[in-house]
C-alpha cells in the first residue's frame, strides 16, 4: 500500500474548504491525504492536549509521521531547555505516546543535520537514539553525502537493517556534500519512507547567511510530470520490497506540494480518501 501526504497541514490553501477557519485546517487536510508529517514537534515537544486534539480531528485510519525534536538530533543551538538529555527523551516519548496508543503513529522521523557525517561518533549517536526510542518505528534521514559514498553505501543500509531502522529515501537537489542521492532501498519489510524536497539547486544551500530568507526559497520547487514519473518508479520499486510506502512532499515554499501530491496520487491510481468526521456531519451523522 502507498500513502501520500504533505509536511504539515497549516499552509496548503488548495485543500481547505472556502467556509473553513484556521481551526479546521487539519480536518480539511485529512479529507485529501491519509498521512501528514508533523513538523511542529521539531521546534518544540508538543503538549499532550495538542496530540489528543489532532487524534480526535482525524479519521481512524489517518497516520502521523512525527519529526524528532531538534535537541535530539543535534540541530539545537545552545543549551537544550531540559534538565538532561534523558529528561528530553522521556518527555518526547510521553508526548507521542497517545498517537501510538491510537494506532496513528506511522513512524518518528529522525533527520540529522548536513554536518552529521559518517564517522564512528555519529554511528554511536544513532545507536543511542535507537535505545532512547525503543518500542517506536524510527526513520533515519541523512543529509551528508558521506553515508552514501563508494564503499559506505551498502554498509550504511546494512547498519540501518541491523538496528531495525527505516531508511528515508530522499529526492533533493544535488548540491555538494550537504545533499544525498536518491537511493531507493528499503531496510525493513513492513515500511519504507520517501521525502521529496524538490530540486532547487540554487536555493538549497544558505550562501547569504540570512536563515529566514533562505528557508523561504529552499523548498521552492514544482515537480514536472517526468520528474514525478521518476519518483513513481522508485515508489513502485519500494512497494515490491515493503508492505507500506509512505511518501511526503516537502516542497512547500511556493505552495506546490499539495498540487504535486495530488498529481502523484493520480499517477499511482490511488483511490478516494475515506470521509473525515467533519464530512460525515453533513450527512446527518450524530456527534
N, C-alpha and C positions, 0 to 999 in steps of 0.2 A: 504494500500500500504506500502511496506517495501523498504527503501532506505539504501544502504550500501556504506560506504566510509572510508576514512583514515584521520588521523591527518596530515595536511599539504600536500603539493604536491611536495616539493623540494627534497625529499630523498627516492624515490621509483623507483630504476632503472628498475624494471620489467615492468613499464607502459610507458616508454619513447621509442619513435621511434629511431632507430640507427642513423638516419640522423638529429635528432633534436639537438638544442643547449639549454643551460640552460634557455633561454628566452621562450622556447616553452614548458616548463615542465607542466604548468597549462593546456595548450591546449591539450597536450598529455593525461594528467591525466583525463580530462573531457570526453575523449572518452571511458574510462573504468568505471568510477564511477559517479553517479548523484549528489553526495554531497561531501563536504570536510569540515573539521574543520579548521578554520583559527586561528592558534595559535600565529602568529606574533603580533596580537592585544593584547596579554597578556603582551608582553615585551614593547610595545610602541603603543600609539594611532596612527593609521595609517593615513597618509595624504590622502585627498580626491582623489588625482591623482592616487594613488595606487588602491584604491577601484574601481574607474571608469575603470581602465585598466583591472582589474580582471573581472569586469562585461562584458566588451567587448570581452574577450577571452573565455568566456564560453557559452554554449548553453542556450537558453531562459529558459529551464526547470531546469537548474542547480541551486543548493541551497548551501548557505554557513551557517555554524554554527560558529558564531563569539565568541571566548573566551574573556571574560571580562578582561579589563586591570588590572594588578596586584595591582595597587593602590586602586582599587575599592573593592578588596576582602581581604585586609589585608596581602597580600604576600610582599608588598613593604617594603624594608629595608630602614630606614631613612626617610627623608622628601620627599614627593611627589613633582615632578618638576612642580607644578602648583600653581597658586595663592591661590586656595582654593579647597576643595572637589567639590563645586558647579561648578567651572570652569572646573575641570577634567571631570565631568559627562557631562557637556554641550559640550565639545569638542568630547567626545566619541560618543554622540548622533549624532553630525554633521558628524562625520567620517563614521558611518554606515548607515546614512540616505539614501544615494544613493542605497544601497543594498535593503533596504525596498521598496523604490520607484520603483525599477526594478523588484520587486517580487522575489528576490533571497535571502532573509534573512529568513532562516528556524527558527532560534532562537539565542538568546545570551546565551552562557554557563557561568554561574556564579559558578566557582569552588572555594570552600572555603578551606583553609589550614588544615592540620591534627590537629592543636591545636584549631580549631574552634569547640568547643564542644557545647552540648545542654544546654544552660542557657539563662536566660531572656535577658541579654545584647546582645547576638548573635541573638536571635529571633527578637529583635528590629532592628538590623542591616539588617536583611532580609526584614523586613517591609520597611525600609528606601530605600533599593536598588530597591524594587518594585516601590516606589514612584518616585525615580530618573529616572527609565527607563520605566515610564508609556507609554503605546502605543506599547511596544515591547513584543514579546513572550520570556519568560525567563525560562531557565532550571537551576535548583539548583543541584549542586553536593556536597554532604557531604563527608568528608574524616575522620571524627571522629566517632567511633562506638557508642557513646552515643545516637546519633539520632535514632538508631535502637534497643536500649536496651529494655528489658522487661518493658512493661508499657508505653514506649515512642514512639515505632514504629508507632502505629496507630495514635497517636497524631501528630507526625511529618507529616505523609501523609495527615491528615485532615487539618493541618496548611497550607500545600502547596496548597491543594484544595481551601481553603478559600481565598488565595491570587491569585488564578488562575495561579499558577506556575507549571512548568513541572518538575516532579521528574526524576532525572537522575539515571537510573539503572546501577550499576557498577559491572563488573566482575574483580576482582583483588585478589592478594594474601591475605590470612587471616593471618595477621602478627601483631596482637595486636590491641590496641585501635586506632591506626592511619590507620586503614583499615576498610572497611564496607562490610557487606554481600551482596550477590546478592538478591535483593528484587524486583521481577518482578511485580511491582504495578504501575499503571498509576494514575495520579492525574488530567488529563484532557481527554476529549473525542476526541479531534482532533489530539493531538500529544503526542508521547512517545519517549524517548531517552535512548539508551543503549551505554555505553562506555566500551570498552574492553581493559584492561590494561595488560593482561597476568596474569600468576600465579607464578611469580618468587619470592617465599617467601624469599629466601636468599638475593636477591638484593633489596627488597622493602624498607627496612629501611637503612638510611645512618649511618652505625656504625663506619665508619672510619673518618668522618668529611671532607672528600675530595669530595666536591659537584660535581666537573667536572667528576671525575671517577665514582661517584655514578649514575649520570644521564645516563651514557653510558650503565649501566647494569640494571637499574631499570625496564625498559620495554623490557628486553631481554627475549623473550618467543615465542615459536612456538606451537600454539594450535593443539592438536590432533583431529582426526575426532570425537572421543567420546565426547571430551570437546565442540567442536563446535555443536554437537547434543544437548548438554545441553542448549547452547545459543539459538539454533534454537527453542527449546521448549519454552523457556522464551519469545522469539520474537513472536512466534505464539500466545502465551497467551496474550501478549500486543496487538497484531493485533486484537484480538477479542474484545478488550476494546476501541481501538482507530482507527481513520481514517488512520493515518500515523505513522509508526515507523521508526525512524532514528537510524542506527547502525554505530558506528565509531570504527575502530580498531586503538588502540593507542600503540600496541606492536611493536614499530619501531626500537628499539635498534639494533636488529640483521637483519633487513631487512625482517622480516617475515610478516609484516602487509598486504602487497599487496597480497601475495600468500594466506594467511589465508582468506582474504576478498573475493578473487575470489572463493576459495573453498566453502566459506559460501554462496555466491550468487548461486552457482551450487546446493548446498543442498536445498536452498529455491526455486529453479526452476525459478529464476528471468531471465527475457528476456534480449535481447541485448540492449545496450545503444543507444540512438539517436546519430546520427553523429554530431560531433562538427564542427565549422566553418572551421577549417583547413582541415578536411577530405572532406568537400563539395567542396573546391577549386580543389581537384584532379579531380573531375568530371566536371570541367569547369564552376563552379558557379562564377559569376562575383561579385567582391567586391564592 
